Amino acid sequence: MSEIPYVGEICALLTAAFWSCSSLVFSAASARVGSVLVNISRLFLALIYLSVLLLIFRIDLYVTSAQATNLAISGVIGLAIGDSFLFRAYRQIGPRLSMLVMSIAPAIAAVLAFFLLGERLSLLGVLGIVVTVSGVGIVVNERRLGPARATPDLAIGLFSAGVAAVCQGVGLIFAKMAFMEGPINGFVAATVRIVSSLVVLLPVVLLLGRLTHPFRVFASDRKAFGLTALGSILGPFLGISFSLMAVAFTQVGVAATLMATVPILMLPLVRYLYKERLSWKAIGGAFIAVGGVAMLFLH
């Protein structure tokens, strides 16, 4: 697989495509049964999908202790802590401001990779990251994905989104460290990450009483379960797996930047599904981001 040209970059763009679709599906499911139930359920369902795939194709499950440790840390930081702070930011400052703050994640990942992993980007690569993130920022700032209200929770919301951005960058660094130890199947790596996140996240949610009667809730709203099941395939199952493949085969900063193009890829989806009119500013931002992506492929 590593012999395919730009395999890491292609996996990163596929990840963004999967996450673009899953975000819309999860949004619809969360509106029906709540984000906590959807968040936990998506990880459990993804774990089931991954287990079936690993059994059917008899994929080698071997990972070293160092690889398992790094992937577990990556899962706890990126999925358990990072996603929890991101969902909190959504509630407090809305998706628009949250995604603007999250757009710094690629820069965080690139800086950490430089100091911790010795990854160096060419000038064209650095420009590609800057241009891509700028284009994403223009699109997110233009599209009113949610109200950016000036409330007393603004500082906490911005802080939560910032923590989520840092967690995403740090999580990718630990995942990269696992792959640097030796080859790992991407689906096996995703399984370790999801299991480790559930081990931490589930007890906390149960102790706080945030997860009650999940089977009863889904039995009374089968559409919500169908949406969650579909989103789990697109997001945690395929999205996380391909994001790890991206980190394995290209530089962390490049992978993080390409995966941050979710708002760009969502434009045609919201235009088709919700008949949302796209402004020239949003279209221009998309073209700028695509130019940055081209730079990252050429760097």
Backbone as CSV, one residue per row, in Angstrom:
resi,resn,N_x,N_y,N_z,CA_x,CA_y,CA_z,C_x,C_y,C_z
1,MET,0.823,-1.207,0.000,0.000,0.000,0.000,0.858,1.258,0.000
2,SER,1.998,1.235,0.700,2.861,2.404,0.777,3.488,2.749,-0.560
3,GLU,3.457,1.809,-1.548,4.030,2.070,-2.850,3.100,2.912,-3.717
4,ILE,1.857,3.077,-3.341,0.922,3.904,-4.088,1.324,5.363,-3.900
5,PRO,1.461,6.145,-4.988,1.842,7.549,-4.846,0.821,8.325,-4.004
6,TYR,1.317,9.145,-3.098,0.483,10.018,-2.265,-0.557,9.235,-1.463
7,VAL,-0.242,8.014,-1.052,-1.230,7.201,-0.352,-1.664,7.860,0.958
8,GLY,-0.728,8.482,1.668,-1.087,9.136,2.922,-2.012,10.312,2.700
9,GLU,-1.706,11.120,1.679,-2.540,12.274,1.369,-3.936,11.845,0.911
10,ILE,-3.997,10.788,0.114,-5.291,10.283,-0.358,-6.130,9.779,0.818
11,CYS,-5.497,9.063,1.736,-6.212,8.570,2.923,-6.729,9.733,3.768
12,ALA,-5.945,10.809,3.860,-6.370,11.969,4.642,-7.596,12.630,4.019
13,LEU,-7.608,12.749,2.695,-8.766,13.343,2.021,-9.991,12.439,2.131
14,LEU,-9.781,11.127,2.057,-10.896,10.194,2.251,-11.453,10.322,3.671
15,THR,-10.552,10.509,4.634,-10.983,10.719,6.017,-11.881,11.943,6.118
16,ALA,-11.455,13.036,5.491,-12.260,14.256,5.517,-13.622,14.031,4.872
17,ALA,-13.645,13.247,3.782,-14.917,12.953,3.110,-15.835,12.146,4.015
18,PHE,-15.282,11.133,4.676,-16.086,10.313,5.598,-16.611,11.158,6.752
19,TRP,-15.746,12.004,7.311,-16.160,12.834,8.443,-17.185,13.886,8.024
20,SER,-17.098,14.367,6.792,-18.087,15.330,6.305,-19.479,14.720,6.314
21,CYS,-19.575,13.509,5.814,-20.874,12.827,5.775,-21.345,12.441,7.175
22,SER,-20.427,11.911,7.985,-20.822,11.437,9.312,-21.260,12.587,10.210
23,SER,-20.663,13.774,10.039,-21.041,14.901,10.891,-22.497,15.291,10.678
24,LEU,-22.951,15.240,9.433,-24.353,15.559,9.149,-25.275,14.485,9.720
25,VAL,-24.866,13.233,9.588,-25.680,12.128,10.094,-25.754,12.165,11.621
26,PHE,-24.598,12.363,12.281,-24.578,12.420,13.736,-25.343,13.621,14.260
27,SER,-25.298,14.722,13.520,-26.042,15.909,13.930,-27.535,15.620,13.969
28,ALA,-28.014,14.914,12.951,-29.430,14.554,12.902,-29.793,13.589,14.026
29,ALA,-28.908,12.617,14.300,-29.176,11.650,15.366,-29.148,12.320,16.743
30,SER,-28.177,13.224,16.958,-28.057,13.904,18.249,-29.265,14.777,18.539
31,ALA,-29.835,15.355,17.490,-31.019,16.191,17.680,-32.205,15.373,18.177
32,ARG,-32.177,14.063,17.929,-33.292,13.201,18.318,-33.091,12.570,19.699
33,VAL,-31.857,12.124,20.005,-31.648,11.378,21.255,-30.527,11.939,22.131
34,GLY,-29.885,13.008,21.702,-28.835,13.607,22.528,-27.439,13.196,22.100
35,SER,-26.485,14.099,22.299,-25.119,13.878,21.815,-24.358,12.835,22.632
36,VAL,-24.646,12.732,23.939,-23.908,11.781,24.776,-24.191,10.350,24.338
37,LEU,-25.460,10.022,24.144,-25.818,8.674,23.712,-25.242,8.367,22.336
38,VAL,-25.319,9.332,21.438,-24.782,9.132,20.093,-23.267,8.954,20.140
39,ASN,-22.594,9.743,20.958,-21.135,9.680,21.048,-20.662,8.311,21.541
40,ILE,-21.271,7.818,22.608,-20.886,6.510,23.145,-21.283,5.388,22.186
41,SER,-22.494,5.478,21.640,-22.999,4.418,20.755,-22.164,4.290,19.489
42,ARG,-21.717,5.426,18.946,-20.937,5.384,17.712,-19.631,4.621,17.911
43,LEU,-19.024,4.770,19.097,-17.784,4.063,19.372,-18.025,2.565,19.547
44,PHE,-19.112,2.209,20.258,-19.437,0.794,20.434,-19.750,0.132,19.090
45,LEU,-20.563,0.788,18.265,-20.913,0.227,16.962,-19.681,0.105,16.071
46,ALA,-18.815,1.112,16.093,-17.591,1.045,15.295,-16.715,-0.114,15.745
47,LEU,-16.691,-0.351,17.046,-15.903,-1.471,17.575,-16.457,-2.799,17.068
48,ILE,-17.777,-2.899,16.978,-18.398,-4.119,16.434,-18.026,-4.287,14.960
49,TYR,-18.134,-3.221,14.185,-17.779,-3.284,12.761,-16.321,-3.711,12.577
50,LEU,-15.444,-3.104,13.369,-14.029,-3.423,13.258,-13.753,-4.873,13.627
51,SER,-14.411,-5.361,14.680,-14.206,-6.754,15.117,-14.637,-7.730,14.027
52,VAL,-15.779,-7.455,13.398,-16.259,-8.316,12.314,-15.271,-8.306,11.147
53,LEU,-14.794,-7.130,10.775,-13.851,-7.025,9.662,-12.551,-7.769,9.971
54,LEU,-12.043,-7.602,11.175,-10.792,-8.268,11.549,-10.946,-9.785,11.544
55,LEU,-12.119,-10.280,11.954,-12.356,-11.728,11.973,-12.534,-12.290,10.559
56,ILE,-13.321,-11.588,9.748,-13.590,-12.082,8.392,-12.309,-12.164,7.562
57,PHE,-11.499,-11.136,7.632,-10.282,-11.088,6.819,-9.059,-11.627,7.556
58,ARG,-9.269,-12.101,8.765,-8.195,-12.715,9.557,-6.947,-11.843,9.583
59,ILE,-7.152,-10.581,9.907,-6.056,-9.611,9.934,-5.190,-9.851,11.163
60,ASP,-3.895,-9.771,10.960,-2.951,-9.972,12.055,-3.140,-8.889,13.110
61,LEU,-3.417,-9.301,14.334,-3.715,-8.367,15.414,-2.491,-7.971,16.225
62,TYR,-1.331,-8.471,15.849,-0.143,-8.255,16.680,0.285,-6.791,16.688
63,VAL,0.467,-6.278,17.884,1.092,-4.972,18.082,2.040,-5.105,19.268
64,THR,3.129,-4.370,19.218,4.060,-4.403,20.342,3.467,-3.636,21.520
65,SER,4.065,-3.821,22.681,3.573,-3.113,23.864,3.726,-1.603,23.702
66,ALA,4.822,-1.186,23.053,5.036,0.248,22.832,3.992,0.805,21.872
67,GLN,3.672,0.064,20.829,2.652,0.503,19.879,1.286,0.588,20.546
68,ALA,0.943,-0.431,21.327,-0.346,-0.432,22.022,-0.449,0.741,22.988
69,THR,0.640,1.034,23.681,0.644,2.148,24.633,0.435,3.477,23.921
70,ASN,1.176,3.682,22.832,1.048,4.932,22.084,-0.348,5.090,21.483
71,LEU,-0.899,4.018,20.950,-2.248,4.083,20.371,-3.299,4.315,21.456
72,ALA,-3.092,3.690,22.619,-4.036,3.888,23.721,-4.021,5.341,24.193
73,ILE,-2.830,5.899,24.335,-2.719,7.309,24.733,-3.364,8.199,23.669
74,SER,-3.129,7.871,22.407,-3.727,8.624,21.304,-5.245,8.581,21.364
75,GLY,-5.798,7.409,21.667,-7.245,7.267,21.749,-7.841,8.046,22.907
76,VAL,-7.197,7.971,24.075,-7.700,8.681,25.246,-7.650,10.190,25.016
77,ILE,-6.522,10.678,24.498,-6.369,12.117,24.290,-7.254,12.616,23.151
78,GLY,-7.225,11.909,22.021,-7.942,12.385,20.845,-9.436,12.146,20.878
79,LEU,-9.855,10.946,21.297,-11.273,10.583,21.232,-12.008,10.856,22.543
80,ALA,-11.441,10.397,23.663,-12.145,10.564,24.941,-12.107,12.012,25.420
81,ILE,-10.914,12.593,25.508,-10.796,13.959,26.028,-11.119,14.990,24.944
82,GLY,-10.470,14.859,23.789,-10.640,15.848,22.728,-12.075,15.998,22.260
83,ASP,-12.725,14.883,21.958,-14.111,14.952,21.480,-15.055,15.477,22.554
84,SER,-14.793,15.130,23.816,-15.649,15.629,24.905,-15.577,17.153,24.999
85,PHE,-14.371,17.699,24.904,-14.219,19.156,24.932,-14.827,19.796,23.688
86,LEU,-14.726,19.108,22.556,-15.289,19.668,21.322,-16.810,19.742,21.409
87,PHE,-17.453,18.681,21.933,-18.906,18.695,22.085,-19.336,19.791,23.072
88,ARG,-18.519,20.014,24.100,-18.830,21.089,25.054,-18.721,22.450,24.368
89,ALA,-17.711,22.592,23.528,-17.553,23.854,22.796,-18.735,24.088,21.863
90,TYR,-19.218,23.030,21.227,-20.389,23.163,20.357,-21.573,23.759,21.114
91,ARG,-21.782,23.264,22.354,-22.918,23.729,23.141,-22.760,25.190,23.576
92,GLN,-21.527,25.604,23.868,-21.311,26.917,24.469,-21.107,28.036,23.453
93,ILE,-20.429,27.758,22.352,-20.148,28.828,21.390,-20.625,28.490,19.982
94,GLY,-21.206,27.299,19.813,-21.720,26.929,18.509,-20.649,26.323,17.609
95,PRO,-21.068,25.595,16.581,-20.115,24.932,15.688,-19.213,25.897,14.917
96,ARG,-19.733,27.100,14.569,-18.941,27.995,13.724,-17.651,28.423,14.413
97,LEU,-17.771,28.980,15.627,-16.576,29.400,16.359,-15.718,28.200,16.752
98,SER,-16.356,27.104,17.096,-15.608,25.910,17.482,-14.714,25.438,16.337
99,MET,-15.278,25.410,15.119,-14.505,24.947,13.970,-13.412,25.938,13.591
100,LEU,-13.661,27.231,13.830,-12.607,28.214,13.587,-11.413,27.968,14.500
101,VAL,-11.694,27.710,15.777,-10.610,27.422,16.713,-9.938,26.092,16.354
102,MET,-10.729,25.112,15.947,-10.181,23.809,15.587,-9.276,23.880,14.358
103,SER,-9.400,24.947,13.572,-8.569,25.050,12.373,-7.093,25.249,12.708
104,ILE,-6.776,25.511,13.985,-5.367,25.627,14.372,-4.747,24.256,14.642
105,ALA,-5.571,23.203,14.648,-5.060,21.853,14.953,-3.929,21.424,14.017
106,PRO,-4.032,21.647,12.692,-2.920,21.254,11.817,-1.605,21.945,12.159
107,ALA,-1.684,23.225,12.498,-0.461,23.939,12.870,0.130,23.356,14.148
108,ILE,-0.733,23.045,15.114,-0.265,22.428,16.359,0.407,21.089,16.068
109,ALA,-0.234,20.290,15.214,0.323,18.979,14.867,1.664,19.116,14.165
110,ALA,1.778,20.080,13.249,3.023,20.271,12.500,4.157,20.714,13.420
111,VAL,3.863,21.633,14.349,4.884,22.113,15.284,5.338,20.992,16.216
112,LEU,4.374,20.237,16.746,4.720,19.123,17.632,5.531,18.066,16.892
113,ALA,5.151,17.788,15.646,5.880,16.798,14.851,7.311,17.255,14.580
114,PHE,7.497,18.550,14.411,8.841,19.093,14.171,9.734,18.881,15.387
115,PHE,9.210,19.195,16.572,10.030,19.119,17.785,10.144,17.695,18.334
116,LEU,9.063,16.918,18.232,9.054,15.593,18.856,9.467,14.465,17.914
117,LEU,9.144,14.613,16.634,9.408,13.532,15.682,10.481,13.892,14.656
118,GLY,10.884,15.134,14.650,11.908,15.552,13.689,11.394,15.687,12.267
119,GLU,10.078,15.798,12.091,9.514,15.960,10.751,9.727,17.396,10.282
120,ARG,10.240,17.538,9.081,10.488,18.861,8.517,9.686,19.024,7.231
121,LEU,9.043,20.174,7.093,8.270,20.487,5.899,9.046,21.460,5.027
122,SER,8.913,21.291,3.727,9.496,22.254,2.799,8.731,23.566,2.886
123,LEU,9.290,24.613,2.290,8.606,25.903,2.286,7.247,25.789,1.604
124,LEU,7.186,24.996,0.530,5.918,24.799,-0.168,4.917,24.087,0.731
125,GLY,5.405,23.137,1.526,4.528,22.432,2.455,3.963,23.349,3.517
126,VAL,4.808,24.221,4.072,4.351,25.180,5.067,3.319,26.127,4.464
127,LEU,3.604,26.620,3.246,2.655,27.500,2.564,1.339,26.774,2.294
128,GLY,1.442,25.480,1.957,0.240,24.686,1.710,-0.651,24.601,2.935
129,ILE,-0.033,24.404,4.100,-0.796,24.354,5.350,-1.462,25.696,5.623
130,VAL,-0.709,26.780,5.475,-1.249,28.114,5.729,-2.407,28.430,4.790
131,VAL,-2.224,28.142,3.492,-3.258,28.450,2.505,-4.505,27.605,2.740
132,THR,-4.323,26.310,3.014,-5.467,25.427,3.236,-6.265,25.844,4.456
133,VAL,-5.564,26.082,5.571,-6.240,26.494,6.805,-6.942,27.839,6.610
134,SER,-6.327,28.747,5.848,-6.950,30.037,5.575,-8.252,29.859,4.798
135,GLY,-8.223,28.990,3.785,-9.427,28.731,3.008,-10.532,28.127,3.848
136,VAL,-10.162,27.179,4.714,-11.146,26.567,5.610,-11.730,27.621,6.543
137,GLY,-10.862,28.502,7.067,-11.333,29.552,7.960,-12.317,30.486,7.294
138,ILE,-12.071,30.824,6.024,-12.985,31.696,5.283,-14.348,31.034,5.131
139,VAL,-14.342,29.758,4.778,-15.603,29.036,4.569,-16.383,28.915,5.874
140,VAL,-15.698,28.537,6.946,-16.371,28.360,8.237,-16.916,29.687,8.746
141,ASN,-16.159,30.755,8.566,-16.595,32.067,9.036,-17.779,32.595,8.230
142,GLU,-17.864,32.176,6.963,-18.950,32.636,6.116,-20.226,31.852,6.372
143,ARG,-20.100,30.545,6.475,-21.282,29.709,6.672,-21.738,29.808,8.108
144,ARG,-22.998,30.147,8.313,-23.528,30.290,9.667,-23.939,28.926,10.193
145,LEU,-22.913,28.204,10.677,-23.174,26.852,11.169,-23.806,26.862,12.558
146,GLY,-23.947,28.008,13.131,-24.530,28.101,14.466,-24.261,29.481,15.021
147,PRO,-25.016,29.920,15.991,-24.850,31.265,16.514,-23.571,31.424,17.314
148,ALA,-22.897,32.516,17.082,-21.696,32.840,17.852,-22.091,33.901,18.874
149,ARG,-22.790,33.514,19.906,-23.368,34.453,20.866,-22.307,34.920,21.866
150,ALA,-22.380,36.195,22.213,-21.488,36.749,23.223,-22.101,36.481,24.593
151,THR,-21.828,35.319,25.146,-22.387,34.903,26.427,-21.275,34.794,27.462
152,PRO,-21.636,34.678,28.742,-20.602,34.499,29.768,-19.776,33.233,29.549
153,ASP,-20.314,32.283,28.764,-19.601,31.034,28.531,-18.633,31.130,27.348
154,LEU,-18.513,32.325,26.768,-17.679,32.460,25.576,-16.240,32.037,25.844
155,ALA,-15.661,32.526,26.941,-14.266,32.196,27.252,-14.094,30.699,27.485
156,ILE,-15.048,30.098,28.207,-14.968,28.655,28.465,-15.130,27.880,27.167
157,GLY,-16.025,28.331,26.302,-16.228,27.663,25.028,-14.998,27.732,24.150
158,LEU,-14.378,28.907,24.087,-13.156,29.054,23.297,-12.038,28.193,23.875
159,PHE,-11.971,28.164,25.213,-10.964,27.319,25.866,-11.204,25.844,25.536
160,SER,-12.468,25.407,25.580,-12.802,24.012,25.286,-12.414,23.650,23.857
161,ALA,-12.715,24.544,22.909,-12.346,24.287,21.517,-10.835,24.253,21.346
162,GLY,-10.146,25.127,22.082,-8.692,25.119,22.027,-8.101,23.822,22.557
163,VAL,-8.670,23.339,23.673,-8.215,22.053,24.225,-8.458,20.930,23.223
164,ALA,-9.622,20.965,22.558,-9.932,19.949,21.552,-8.926,19.981,20.409
165,ALA,-8.537,21.189,19.977,-7.560,21.319,18.894,-6.205,20.756,19.311
166,VAL,-5.794,21.079,20.531,-4.518,20.561,21.033,-4.567,19.035,21.145
167,CYS,-5.684,18.517,21.659,-5.834,17.067,21.812,-5.768,16.356,20.469
168,GLN,-6.372,16.960,19.448,-6.319,16.345,18.133,-4.883,16.273,17.626
169,GLY,-4.138,17.370,17.789,-2.751,17.383,17.354,-1.895,16.401,18.130
170,VAL,-2.039,16.386,19.450,-1.256,15.476,20.292,-1.628,14.020,20.008
171,GLY,-2.933,13.760,19.810,-3.366,12.400,19.507,-2.736,11.870,18.239
172,LEU,-2.618,12.713,17.230,-1.980,12.294,15.978,-0.492,12.019,16.173
173,ILE,0.155,12.791,17.039,1.580,12.571,17.307,1.806,11.184,17.916
174,PHE,0.990,10.829,18.902,1.157,9.511,19.535,0.819,8.383,18.549
175,ALA,-0.169,8.609,17.671,-0.477,7.603,16.665,0.704,7.421,15.717
176,LYS,1.321,8.531,15.318,2.487,8.461,14.439,3.633,7.718,15.114
177,MET,3.816,7.950,16.411,4.875,7.261,17.158,4.656,5.756,17.142
178,ALA,3.387,5.335,17.184,3.089,3.899,17.131,3.497,3.318,15.782
179,PHE,3.218,4.038,14.704,3.578,3.549,13.375,5.087,3.595,13.140
180,MET,5.765,4.505,13.796,7.220,4.576,13.662,7.900,3.385,14.314
181,GLU,7.199,2.725,15.253,7.746,1.534,15.906,7.748,0.327,14.968
182,GLY,6.912,0.376,13.935,6.809,-0.746,13.004,5.452,-0.731,12.321
183,PRO,5.271,-1.541,11.281,4.002,-1.543,10.538,2.840,-2.070,11.380
184,ILE,1.698,-1.399,11.254,0.460,-1.825,11.913,-0.677,-1.656,10.923
185,ASN,-1.581,-2.620,10.928,-2.772,-2.472,10.104,-3.611,-1.317,10.646
186,GLY,-4.107,-0.465,9.749,-4.863,0.711,10.167,-6.120,0.366,10.946
187,PHE,-6.778,-0.730,10.587,-8.008,-1.113,11.281,-7.701,-1.654,12.678
188,VAL,-6.558,-2.318,12.823,-6.134,-2.774,14.146,-5.814,-1.575,15.029
189,ALA,-5.124,-0.599,14.465,-4.779,0.605,15.211,-6.039,1.349,15.650
190,ALA,-7.024,1.419,14.754,-8.284,2.089,15.097,-8.989,1.366,16.234
191,THR,-8.937,0.043,16.228,-9.564,-0.753,17.285,-8.948,-0.446,18.642
192,VAL,-7.622,-0.390,18.692,-6.938,-0.096,19.951,-7.313,1.291,20.453
193,ARG,-7.374,2.261,19.539,-7.729,3.632,19.924,-9.149,3.692,20.493
194,ILE,-10.084,3.046,19.825,-11.481,3.108,20.256,-11.679,2.395,21.587
195,VAL,-11.065,1.224,21.748,-11.182,0.490,23.010,-10.642,1.325,24.168
196,SER,-9.483,1.918,23.973,-8.877,2.713,25.043,-9.738,3.925,25.394
197,SER,-10.358,4.545,24.392,-11.209,5.704,24.667,-12.461,5.294,25.427
198,LEU,-13.023,4.140,25.083,-14.218,3.658,25.780,-13.907,3.279,27.234
199,VAL,-12.735,2.706,27.462,-12.341,2.317,28.817,-12.324,3.534,29.738
200,VAL,-11.953,4.678,29.212,-11.908,5.907,30.006,-13.244,6.629,30.001
201,LEU,-13.856,6.728,28.826,-15.052,7.561,28.663,-16.300,6.945,29.285
202,LEU,-16.503,5.646,29.102,-17.732,5.007,29.563,-17.933,5.095,31.076
203,PRO,-16.932,4.763,31.906,-17.142,4.876,33.356,-17.478,6.298,33.797
204,VAL,-16.838,7.289,33.175,-17.106,8.684,33.535,-18.550,9.051,33.219
205,VAL,-19.011,8.671,32.037,-20.378,8.985,31.624,-21.392,8.304,32.537
206,LEU,-21.107,7.051,32.901,-22.017,6.314,33.780,-22.049,6.915,35.185
207,LEU,-20.884,7.284,35.725,-20.819,7.871,37.060,-21.548,9.210,37.119
208,LEU,-21.501,9.956,36.025,-22.185,11.253,35.983,-23.668,11.127,35.666
209,GLY,-24.104,9.893,35.384,-25.510,9.665,35.087,-25.960,10.232,33.757
210,ARG,-25.022,10.354,32.802,-25.348,10.949,31.513,-25.845,9.925,30.502
211,LEU,-25.772,8.637,30.843,-26.181,7.591,29.905,-27.189,6.688,30.608
212,THR,-28.462,6.853,30.274,-29.505,6.072,30.927,-30.415,5.414,29.892
213,HIS,-30.634,4.127,30.088,-31.556,3.352,29.257,-31.317,3.517,27.747
214,PRO,-30.088,3.267,27.281,-29.815,3.460,25.847,-30.648,2.560,24.938
215,PHE,-30.852,1.304,25.350,-31.634,0.384,24.509,-33.088,0.850,24.406
216,ARG,-33.627,1.325,25.513,-35.009,1.793,25.507,-35.159,3.032,24.612
217,VAL,-34.177,3.922,24.687,-34.237,5.139,23.880,-34.200,4.804,22.392
218,PHE,-33.292,3.930,22.010,-33.173,3.585,20.596,-34.355,2.743,20.127
219,ALA,-34.933,1.932,21.040,-36.102,1.138,20.664,-37.297,2.034,20.351
220,SER,-37.356,3.168,21.042,-38.469,4.088,20.803,-38.203,5.042,19.645
221,ASP,-36.972,5.086,19.181,-36.620,5.955,18.050,-35.650,5.200,17.145
222,ARG,-36.204,4.344,16.311,-35.363,3.504,15.459,-34.635,4.310,14.388
223,LYS,-35.211,5.429,13.989,-34.531,6.262,13.006,-33.233,6.815,13.576
224,ALA,-33.270,7.188,14.841,-32.061,7.687,15.490,-30.983,6.608,15.526
225,PHE,-31.419,5.359,15.794,-30.452,4.266,15.807,-29.887,4.035,14.412
226,GLY,-30.748,4.091,13.383,-30.274,3.907,12.018,-29.272,4.974,11.627
227,LEU,-29.540,6.214,12.003,-28.608,7.301,11.709,-27.287,7.098,12.446
228,THR,-27.360,6.687,13.704,-26.147,6.456,14.483,-25.333,5.306,13.908
229,ALA,-26.026,4.249,13.481,-25.335,3.100,12.891,-24.632,3.492,11.594
230,LEU,-25.319,4.291,10.771,-24.715,4.746,9.515,-23.530,5.664,9.782
231,GLY,-23.715,6.604,10.693,-22.622,7.511,11.033,-21.423,6.787,11.613
232,SER,-21.665,5.695,12.332,-20.574,4.934,12.923,-19.715,4.258,11.861
233,ILE,-20.340,3.881,10.762,-19.575,3.302,9.647,-18.695,4.369,9.008
234,LEU,-19.289,5.531,8.759,-18.568,6.599,8.070,-17.512,7.246,8.962
235,GLY,-17.850,7.458,10.233,-16.960,8.193,11.121,-15.930,7.342,11.839
236,PRO,-16.278,6.747,12.982,-15.288,5.998,13.756,-14.704,4.785,13.032
237,PHE,-15.522,4.086,12.238,-15.040,2.879,11.563,-14.092,3.235,10.418
238,LEU,-14.611,3.886,9.377,-13.780,4.218,8.222,-12.938,5.470,8.470
239,GLY,-13.539,6.497,9.064,-12.831,7.753,9.253,-11.591,7.614,10.115
240,ILE,-11.733,7.023,11.289,-10.584,6.869,12.181,-9.537,5.951,11.566
241,SER,-9.980,4.871,10.936,-9.039,3.932,10.324,-8.201,4.605,9.237
242,PHE,-8.874,5.348,8.361,-8.138,6.011,7.277,-7.302,7.175,7.794
243,SER,-7.731,7.814,8.879,-6.910,8.888,9.443,-5.588,8.332,9.971
244,LEU,-5.625,7.128,10.531,-4.395,6.501,11.013,-3.509,6.064,9.857
245,MET,-4.133,5.589,8.778,-3.351,5.254,7.586,-2.687,6.505,7.021
246,ALA,-3.394,7.620,7.066,-2.830,8.882,6.580,-1.603,9.264,7.391
247,VAL,-1.719,9.164,8.720,-0.596,9.505,9.591,0.575,8.557,9.353
248,ALA,0.268,7.304,9.024,1.327,6.318,8.820,2.145,6.609,7.574
249,PHE,1.499,7.142,6.528,2.161,7.249,5.227,2.504,8.673,4.800
250,THR,2.235,9.664,5.633,2.659,11.019,5.307,2.957,11.764,6.593
251,GLN,3.444,12.984,6.476,3.803,13.765,7.653,2.550,14.180,8.423
252,VAL,2.700,14.281,9.736,1.554,14.549,10.603,0.882,15.873,10.245
253,GLY,1.680,16.911,10.021,1.105,18.210,9.691,0.317,18.200,8.401
254,VAL,0.829,17.469,7.409,0.131,17.360,6.122,-1.179,16.607,6.300
255,ALA,-1.128,15.475,7.004,-2.336,14.680,7.231,-3.387,15.487,7.990
256,ALA,-2.971,16.182,9.044,-3.918,16.962,9.847,-4.558,18.067,9.018
257,THR,-3.768,18.699,8.150,-4.302,19.782,7.315,-5.333,19.260,6.331
258,LEU,-5.026,18.167,5.665,-5.960,17.610,4.689,-7.232,17.113,5.363
259,MET,-7.111,16.570,6.572,-8.292,16.115,7.293,-9.133,17.281,7.806
260,ALA,-8.519,18.472,7.891,-9.244,19.651,8.359,-10.080,20.303,7.264
261,THR,-10.104,19.695,6.073,-10.892,20.254,4.970,-12.352,19.812,5.028
262,VAL,-12.787,19.276,6.145,-14.180,18.828,6.295,-15.186,19.918,5.920
263,PRO,-15.023,21.170,6.411,-16.004,22.200,6.034,-16.077,22.446,4.526
264,ILE,-14.951,22.287,3.838,-14.938,22.469,2.387,-15.750,21.380,1.707
265,LEU,-15.517,20.134,2.116,-16.210,19.008,1.497,-17.692,18.982,1.854
266,MET,-18.056,19.663,2.942,-19.467,19.701,3.339,-20.283,20.657,2.474
267,LEU,-19.624,21.575,1.770,-20.351,22.566,0.984,-21.323,21.941,-0.023
268,PRO,-20.865,21.012,-0.874,-21.836,20.421,-1.812,-22.912,19.599,-1.117
269,LEU,-22.591,19.036,0.049,-23.575,18.235,0.778,-24.712,19.107,1.302
270,VAL,-24.362,20.230,1.917,-25.412,21.092,2.457,-26.170,21.779,1.320
271,ARG,-25.483,21.996,0.205,-26.178,22.591,-0.947,-27.217,21.633,-1.492
272,TYR,-26.863,20.333,-1.550,-27.772,19.334,-2.104,-28.846,18.921,-1.111
273,LEU,-28.457,18.676,0.139,-29.399,18.143,1.126,-30.300,19.219,1.723
274,TYR,-29.728,20.392,1.986,-30.491,21.431,2.682,-30.814,22.637,1.803
275,LYS,-30.427,22.536,0.525,-30.708,23.630,-0.424,-30.126,24.953,0.064
276,GLU,-29.015,24.884,0.771,-28.386,26.089,1.296,-27.641,26.816,0.183
277,ARG,-27.877,28.112,0.059,-27.206,28.896,-0.963,-25.754,29.147,-0.547
278,LEU,-24.852,28.987,-1.497,-23.434,29.189,-1.225,-23.018,30.572,-1.709
279,SER,-22.439,31.345,-0.811,-22.001,32.687,-1.184,-20.705,32.606,-1.988
280,TRP,-20.416,33.684,-2.682,-19.161,33.738,-3.431,-17.968,33.688,-2.495
281,LYS,-18.130,34.199,-1.277,-17.047,34.148,-0.299,-16.733,32.706,0.094
282,ALA,-17.780,31.917,0.305,-17.583,30.507,0.654,-16.945,29.746,-0.504
283,ILE,-17.409,30.028,-1.721,-16.849,29.363,-2.898,-15.383,29.756,-3.080
284,GLY,-15.098,31.054,-2.872,-13.710,31.507,-2.975,-12.824,30.851,-1.939
285,GLY,-13.326,30.735,-0.705,-12.562,30.058,0.339,-12.284,28.610,-0.011
286,ALA,-13.268,27.968,-0.659,-13.082,26.577,-1.073,-11.966,26.466,-2.106
287,PHE,-11.946,27.382,-3.067,-10.895,27.362,-4.083,-9.515,27.621,-3.469
288,ILE,-9.472,28.526,-2.498,-8.202,28.784,-1.810,-7.710,27.519,-1.102
289,ALA,-8.640,26.838,-0.409,-8.271,25.613,0.300,-7.798,24.540,-0.666
290,VAL,-8.466,24.424,-1.808,-8.052,23.436,-2.813,-6.654,23.754,-3.328
291,GLY,-6.357,25.048,-3.491,-5.004,25.428,-3.892,-3.973,25.016,-2.864
292,GLY,-4.320,25.176,-1.581,-3.415,24.742,-0.531,-3.220,23.239,-0.524
293,VAL,-4.313,22.510,-0.795,-4.210,21.049,-0.876,-3.266,20.646,-2.014
294,ALA,-3.368,21.344,-3.138,-2.479,21.050,-4.264,-1.008,21.265,-3.870
295,MET,-0.751,22.325,-3.106,0.615,22.574,-2.640,1.124,21.424,-1.771
296,LEU,0.229,20.894,-0.940,0.649,19.798,-0.049,0.942,18.533,-0.843
297,PHE,0.253,18.334,-1.956,0.547,17.175,-2.788,1.871,17.360,-3.537
298,LEU,2.234,18.624,-3.809,3.438,18.892,-4.596,4.684,19.096,-3.749
299,HIS,4.488,19.272,-2.425,5.633,19.659,-1.593,6.677,18.554,-1.529
